[in-house]
């Protein structure tokens, strides 16, 4: 398990990378994204807001999207935050949620 400092470093790197990947496709799919401790993705039509945030006490990244919550753990073998139930990485979870929201397949480069 990651210690607090390692978790903060890994989660910051991961969220920053995810934010950059979202920025690259945001104009194409009509949403806005912001990152400042937590990452947000906001859609106008239909209106929705996704939040991706680190949860340091439990060393997880939590995603709230499409009226659902996802809790991802660090997988040292994959060097990624992964959803235990499906094996999806954080980028795959968020890309799937964005895809469902916009009605098109969205691929994120991170």
C-alpha positions as CSV (number, residue, x, y, z in Angstrom):
1,X,0.0,0.0,0.0
2,X,1.2,3.5,-0.8
3,X,2.2,5.8,2.1
4,X,0.5,9.2,2.3
5,X,3.3,11.0,0.4
6,X,3.4,8.4,-2.4
7,X,-0.4,8.5,-2.7
8,X,-0.4,12.3,-3.0
9,X,2.4,12.1,-5.7
10,X,0.7,9.3,-7.7
11,X,-2.8,10.8,-7.5
12,X,-1.5,14.3,-8.5
13,X,0.4,12.9,-11.5
14,X,-2.6,10.7,-12.5
15,X,-5.2,13.5,-12.2
16,X,-3.0,16.0,-14.0
17,X,-2.4,13.5,-16.9
18,X,-6.1,12.7,-17.0
19,X,-7.0,16.5,-17.1
20,X,-4.6,17.0,-20.0
21,X,-6.1,14.1,-21.9
22,X,-9.6,15.6,-21.3
23,X,-8.6,19.1,-22.4
24,X,-7.4,17.6,-25.7
25,X,-10.9,16.2,-26.5
26,X,-13.1,18.7,-24.6
27,X,-13.9,21.0,-27.6
28,X,-14.6,18.0,-29.9
29,X,-17.2,16.6,-27.5
30,X,-18.5,19.8,-26.0
31,X,-17.6,19.7,-22.3
32,X,-15.4,21.7,-20.0
33,X,-12.8,20.4,-17.5
34,X,-11.0,21.9,-14.6
35,X,-8.4,20.7,-12.2
36,X,-7.5,22.1,-8.8
37,X,-7.2,19.4,-6.2
38,X,-10.2,17.6,-7.7
39,X,-10.9,17.3,-11.4
40,X,-14.3,18.3,-12.8
41,X,-15.9,17.6,-16.1
42,X,-19.0,19.7,-16.9
43,X,-21.5,19.1,-19.7
44,X,-24.2,21.6,-20.9
45,X,-26.5,19.4,-22.9
46,X,-27.7,17.4,-21.2
47,X,-26.4,19.0,-18.1
48,X,-24.1,16.9,-15.9
49,X,-21.0,17.2,-13.7
50,X,-18.5,14.5,-13.1
51,X,-16.0,14.8,-10.2
52,X,-12.7,12.9,-9.8
53,X,-11.0,13.3,-6.5
54,X,-8.3,11.8,-4.4
55,X,-9.4,10.3,-1.0
56,X,-6.1,10.3,1.0
57,X,-7.4,8.5,4.1
58,X,-8.2,5.4,2.2
59,X,-5.6,5.9,-0.6
60,X,-8.2,5.8,-3.4
61,X,-9.3,8.0,-6.3
62,X,-13.1,8.4,-6.3
63,X,-15.1,9.2,-9.4
64,X,-18.7,10.5,-9.2
65,X,-20.3,10.2,-12.7
66,X,-23.7,9.3,-14.1
67,X,-25.3,9.0,-10.7
68,X,-22.7,6.4,-9.8
69,X,-19.6,6.2,-7.6
70,X,-16.4,4.4,-8.5
71,X,-13.5,3.8,-6.1
72,X,-10.1,3.0,-7.6
73,X,-7.1,1.5,-5.9
74,X,-3.4,1.9,-6.9
75,X,-2.2,-1.2,-8.7
76,X,1.6,-1.3,-8.4
77,X,2.0,-3.9,-11.2
78,X,0.1,-1.7,-13.7
79,X,1.4,1.6,-12.2
80,X,-2.2,2.9,-12.4
81,X,-5.3,3.5,-10.3
82,X,-7.6,0.6,-11.2
83,X,-11.3,-0.2,-10.5
84,X,-11.1,-3.6,-8.7
85,X,-14.4,-4.9,-10.1
86,X,-13.5,-4.5,-13.8
87,X,-9.8,-3.9,-14.0
88,X,-10.3,-0.6,-15.8
89,X,-7.8,2.2,-15.3
90,X,-9.0,5.6,-14.2
91,X,-8.7,6.9,-17.8
92,X,-10.8,4.0,-19.0
93,X,-13.5,4.6,-16.4
94,X,-13.7,8.3,-17.1
95,X,-13.6,7.8,-20.9
96,X,-16.5,5.3,-20.5
97,X,-18.6,7.8,-18.5
98,X,-17.9,10.6,-20.9
99,X,-18.8,8.4,-23.8
100,X,-22.1,7.5,-22.3
101,X,-22.8,11.2,-21.6
102,X,-22.0,12.4,-25.1
103,X,-23.4,9.3,-26.9
104,X,-20.1,8.7,-28.8
105,X,-17.0,6.7,-28.1
106,X,-14.4,8.9,-26.5
107,X,-10.8,7.7,-26.1
108,X,-8.4,9.4,-23.7
109,X,-4.6,9.3,-24.3
110,X,-3.7,8.8,-20.7
